[in-house]
Amino acid sequence: MTRTFRIGQIVPSSNTTMETEIPAMLRAREAILPERFTFHSSRMRMKKVTKEELKAMDCDSDRCALELSDARVDVLGYACLVAIMSMGKGYHRVSEARLHQRTAENGAPAPVVTSAGALVDGLRLLGAKRIALVCPYMKPLARLVVDYIESEEIAVADWLALEIADNLEVGARDPLALVDTYRRLDLKGIDALVLSACVQMPSLAAIPLVEAEVGVPVVSAAVCTTHQMLKALGLETRVPGAGALLSGRY
């Protein structure tokens, strides 16, 4: 009998991308592998990507974890990278442990993946010591993201902040615009390119195209989150058309 896994996501209220890109990847996986997936979300209020709104939103994540554990999800993903990274270096470990504890207290313990921790872990799995990245944030928040990644001993050789404060505007971007945008980066000596260091900025359609051009692994926060979810479930980390990290080799 084919096993069906319940994927839970804690999503900012204005996020429109994680509930499209993660299902798209796992539906593509269903075409080549036997496991099946259903998708379940709980939302935290956030409209503008500012440090103040992100902090207030993060306080809501415990409620969301509790709600999703009511549905007995098999894995839980915290779908906001910058919210975690703006709370202080290493905070993804604190968040993952606390939210897992909420599910355990509700009698439905589930592994918790944060997009922030998934990006760091994904880059480590690829052996990336030096990267470049694109993000949609205002420059002060983008700087926090860069500093957070570098605190995990991954050097950020170059980065580009698109400075879009409205989260709906971020989600409305054409993912294929990144095929031109990334060319503004200095890619000399990098081991991997983070095409979207934000789970709200669509990038999935561009990843295989850019990876073919640059010749190094290309990831996004969403790709890394999907990888970590599959790993937490003990499943093969293979998704067609999603880049090197989801090739099944890692």
WOURNOR-V447163 format. One line per field, one symbol per residue. phi: phi as a letter, one per 30 degrees, with the letter a starting at -180 (. if undefined). psi: psi as a letter, one per 40 degrees, with the letter a starting at -180 (. if undefined). A space follows every 50 residues. Layout:
phi->???
psi->???
This chain:
phi->.ddcccccbcbedcdbcddcddeddddddddbbddbbbbbbbccdaccdb eddddddeddddeddddddddhddabcccaddddddckeidddddddddd dddddcibebdcccddddddddddddidcbbbbcbcddeddddddddddd dcibdcdabbcdhcdddddeddddedddddedddddcdidcaccdbdadc ddbeddedddddddibecbbddddddeddddddicdcbbdicjddcdjdc
psi->hhhhhhhihhhideheddedddddddddddeeidiiiihhiiihhhdhgi dddddddddeddddddddddefidihhhfhdddddeeihedddddddddd dddddeeghiihhidddddddddddefhdhiiihieiidddddddddddd eefhhhdiihhefhdhddddeeihdededdddeeiheheidihhdhfhed hhedddddddddddeihhiiddddddddddddefihghhieeiddfeee.
